[in-house]
């Protein structure tokens, strides 16, 4: 659904919430999301967005054995368990990117988000022992706002579609959360800037 009323913490921010989605998530998976969000000190929606964007932005998005097994597991668990209604906020054209990824796989957007959570949630929960560790910097840049616009450029020949192509335009840095209040160093430390 379209977001009509913006929360008070977004007053004065350059980019408002565009859409709010309700995703039904099995209780066991929901508990893992809550633990992960508490550990990372971020919102539940941030964790969900990070996982969904990581899957949707893959260069070769197609069914492989691991994806298929996780999808089958999700279908079984979703059918036989109580589901929690999770609200997920989206900015810019991020909703369009998730819809395109779901169309590519031939599943619903809710199924895509649950599949992404099953695929990436354990990587977020891992500590330094993982080679593919996800740092706080990764979550900061890849889970908040991804694409400000995804325009479709198309060309027709003889009134028939000849080609269609999407171009992804990312948010400028000044549209990110707390960009003016912090600098991210290569060591992933956040340093506050002095007030002007």
N, C-alpha and C positions, 0 to 999 in steps of 0.2 A: 504494500500500500504506500501511497505517497505520504511523505511527512508534512503535515500542515503546520504543526506547532513545534518550534525549535526549543530545545532545553535552554535553561538560563546560562549554563556554562559556555554556550556557543555565541553569546552576545558579543559582537565586535570581531568575531572570527571571519576570515574571508570566504570560507566554504561551508554552507549549511548542509544538514543531513538531507539527502534527496529522497531516499526510500527506507522504509523499515519493513523487514521481512520476518515472518514467523516461521521458524523451522522446527519440526517435531523431531526430537532426539531421544533415543532410548535412555532410560534412567542411568544405566551403568556408564554409558558414554558421557552423559551429562555430569556425573560425579567426577570423571577424569578431567573434564574441561574446568570444573570449579577448582580442583586441586592445582591444576596447571596455572590457572589465573592467579590464585593466591600465592603460589611460589614465585611467579614472574612479576607480581604486583601490578597487574594490568586488568582491564575489563574482560568479561567473558566474551563480549562481541569482538574484541581485538584478537583473541585466540582463534575464534571461529573464522574471522576474516583472513588471518594469516594463512591458515590451512586451505581455505577455499581459493585464495588467490594463488597460492603455490601450485595447486593442481591445475587451475584454469590457465595459468601462464606457461605451462609446459610447452616446449617447442613441438613435441610429437605427442599429441593427445589422442591416444587410441587404446583399445582394450588389450591388455597384456595379462598374463596368468595371475600376477599378484593383484591387479585391479579387479579382475573378474572374481577371484576368491573373496576379496574383501566386500565386493558388491553382493555376492551370494550370502555371506555371513550377515551383512547388514539387513538384507531382506528377511532372513530367518529371525534375527533378533528383533527387528522392528515389528514384525507380525505378531510375535509372542510375548511382547513386554509392554509395559506402560510407557508412554512417551511424554517427555517434558516439552512445553512450548517455549522455545528460545527466541527472543527478539534480537535481530541483527540489524545494525544501522549501516547504511551504504551511502557513499558520497559520489558526486560526479556521475560518470557513466560506468561505474564499477558493476552495477546491476546488469548492464548490457553484456559486459565481458563474461559474467557468470552464466547468463542465459545462452550465449554463444557456445560456451564450453559444454553446457548440458545438452544442447542440440547436437554438438559434434559426437558426444557419446551415446545419444539417444535415450537419455534418462531425464527425470524431473530435476529441477534445481535443488530441491530438498535432498534428493538422493545423491546429487553431486556433492553437496556440502557435507552430508554424513560420510560419504566415501573419502572426502578430503580429510576429515577429522580422523578417521580410522588410519589413514595413510601417514599423516604428519604429526599427530598429537604426541606420539611417543618420542619423536625427535625433539620436540619442544621440551618435554619433561626430562630428557637426558641431561646429565651434568657434563663435566669436562672429559669424561672417559670416551665420549663419542667423537669420531673423526668428523662427522657431519653436524657438529654442535651448532645450535641456533643461538646467537647472542642477543642481548637486549637491543643492540644497534639494529640487527636484522629485523626484529619485531617492530622497532620504532619506524623504520623506513618502509617495510613491506606489509604492514598490517593496518595502516590507518587509512590513507587515501591513495589510490593507485592511478586512476585514469580520469582526467577532467573531461575528456571528450573522446568518443570513438566514432568518428564520421565514416560513413559508407560512401566510397567512390565507385561509381558504376558506369559502364559503357554499353550501349545497345547497338546492335546491327540489325537492320531490317525489323525493327520493333521487338527484337528478342534480346534477352540479356546475353552479352558477349563475355563480360567479365565483371566481377564484383570484388572489391578489396577494402578491408578496414585498415585505418591508420590510427594507432594509439598515441594520444597526446597526454603526457603525464602532468601531474600537478607541479607547478613551480615550487621551489623550496619555501618561499614565504607563505605558502598556503598550508604548510604542515603545522601540526600541533607544536607549540612551544619552540618553534624554530628560532625566534628572536631571543629567547631566554637561555639557550644552550648552544654549545658547540660540541660536536662529536669528534673525538680524537681517534686515531687509528687503534689506540689501546682500549677503545670502547668505554672510556670514562666520560662522564658528563661533567662539564665545568660551567658554573653559572657566570654570566657576564656581569660586570658592575653596572649599576643603574646609571643612565646618562645624566 
